[in-house]
Amino acid sequence: MTTTAADYAWFENDFPDIADAYCFTLAHDLSPTELMSRLDGRPKAPLHGMAAVVDATFDQYELEKGDHQLVAMTTVGDWTLLIEPNGYLGVTEDRALPASAGACWVSRFVNVNGLGTFLWAENQVLRLCFDPMYPGERWGTTPDELLEAMQQTGFHLEEEVPETDLSSPAAFALAEHLTGIAITPTLLQDTLFTCATVRTR
């Protein structure tokens, strides 16, 4: 059964502190240690649960004046989940594409203005990129490969503007379609996350 946007409706309700601005990335066959090496990260103390990660992220931002941001990681199957509250490195091509060498990289980002990015890369090649609010405008080497999956997960590909914007939960559902990894409330609430700081510039 295909996961759809409806399966991620809980995210905005259960995690309002991060739901307005975030970047979630799944990197295949890269451990948290290897991923941080590729992003030039500096280890920090682990944190339990997303609420603690969000609080520490904003404390870190004030401390470093935005030059570095806190990120949280955990291993899920063969993937590392990288979470950036109020971050965007996972969809920044000059950082994400080099980091995807020899790996699959699936990332989705939203900022406080509602702008977003869905990015799928493999071995430094950008396969697909688009703003989830405007899924009709896609680029990459295979921009149409996931069209059927995009429709099934809840993206609105017609010209008419939908009554309800489901772009953010649909992006989570599409990432699960690509990776097989489900993001759940329990995962975000109960995980002891490996943490690091990463430069933003």
Residue pairs with C-beta under 8 A, 6 or more apart in sequence:
2 149
2 152
2 153
2 173
2 177
3 153
3 173
3 176
3 177
3 182
4 152
4 153
4 154
4 170
4 173
5 153
5 154
5 166
5 169
5 170
5 172
5 173
6 154
6 166
6 169
7 169
7 173
8 168
8 169
8 170
8 172
8 173
8 183
9 169
10 185
11 19
11 168
11 169
11 172
11 183
12 19
12 168
12 169
14 185
15 50
15 185
15 188
17 50
17 51
17 54
17 85
18 50
18 54
18 83
18 85
18 86
19 110
19 168
20 110
20 112
21 85
21 86
21 110
21 111
21 112
22 83
22 84
22 85
22 86
22 87
22 109
22 110
23 82
23 83
23 84
23 87
23 88
23 89
23 90
23 91
23 107
23 108
23 109
23 110
24 81
24 82
24 83
24 84
24 90
24 107
24 108
24 109
24 172
24 175
24 183
25 81
25 82
25 83
25 84
25 90
25 96
25 105
25 106
25 107
26 76
26 79
26 80
26 81
26 82
26 105
26 106
26 107
26 175
26 179
26 181
27 35
27 79
27 80
27 82
27 99
27 100
27 103
27 104
27 105
28 78
28 79
28 103
28 104
28 105
28 179
29 78
29 79
29 102
29 103
29 104
30 38
30 80
30 103
31 75
31 80
32 73
32 74
32 75
32 80
32 194
35 41
35 73
35 80
35 82
35 99
36 43
36 73
36 196
36 198
38 98
38 99
38 101
39 71
39 89
39 95
39 99
39 196
39 198
40 198
40 199
41 71
41 196
41 197
41 198
42 68
42 196
42 197
42 198
43 195
43 196
44 56
44 70
44 195
44 196
44 197
45 195
46 192
46 193
46 194
46 195
47 53
47 56
47 72
47 192
47 193
47 195
48 190
48 191
48 192
48 193
49 188
49 189
49 190
49 191
49 193
50 72
50 83
50 188
50 189
53 70
53 72
53 83
53 85
53 193
53 195
54 85
56 70
56 195
57 69
57 70
57 84
57 85
57 86
57 87
58 85
58 86
60 68
60 69
60 70
60 197
61 69
61 70
61 86
64 197
66 200
67 199
67 200
67 201
68 197
68 198
68 199
68 200
69 84
69 86
69 87
69 89
69 197
69 198
69 200
70 85
70 195
70 196
70 197
71 82
71 83
71 84
71 87
71 89
71 195
71 196
71 197
71 198
72 82
72 83
72 193
72 194
72 195
73 80
73 81
73 82
73 83
73 193
73 194
73 195
73 196
74 80
74 81
74 187
74 191
74 192
74 193
74 194
75 81
76 181
76 187
77 180
77 181
79 179
79 181
81 181
81 183
81 187
82 90
83 193
84 90
87 109
87 200
88 109
88 111
88 117
89 95
89 96
89 198
89 200
90 96
90 105
90 107
90 108
90 109
90 119
91 107
91 108
91 109
91 117
91 118
91 119
91 129
93 119
93 126
93 129
96 105
96 107
96 119
96 121
97 105
97 121
97 124
97 125
97 126
98 124
99 105
100 121
100 122
100 123
100 124
101 123
101 124
102 123
103 122
103 123
104 120
104 121
104 122
104 178
104 179
105 119
105 120
105 121
105 122
106 119
106 120
106 175
106 178
106 179
107 117
107 118
107 119
107 120
107 175
108 116
108 117
108 118
108 119
108 132
108 171
108 172
108 174
108 175
109 116
109 117
109 118
109 119
110 116
110 132
110 168
110 171
114 133
115 131
115 133
116 131
116 132
116 133
116 167
116 168
116 171
117 129
117 130
117 131
117 132
118 128
118 129
118 130
118 131
118 132
118 171
118 174
118 175
119 126
119 128
119 129
120 126
120 127
120 128
120 129
120 140
120 146
120 178
121 127
125 141
126 139
126 140
126 141
127 140
127 141
127 142
127 145
128 138
128 139
128 140
128 142
128 143
128 145
128 146
129 138
129 139
129 140
130 137
130 138
130 139
130 143
131 137
132 155
132 167
132 168
132 170
132 171
133 165
133 167
135 150
135 155
135 156
135 157
135 167
136 157
136 159
138 144
146 174
146 177
146 178
147 157
149 174
149 177
149 178
150 157
150 170
150 174
151 157
152 177
153 170
153 173
153 174
153 177
154 166
154 169
154 170
154 173
155 166
155 167
155 170
155 174
156 162
156 166
156 167
172 183
175 181
175 183
176 182
176 183
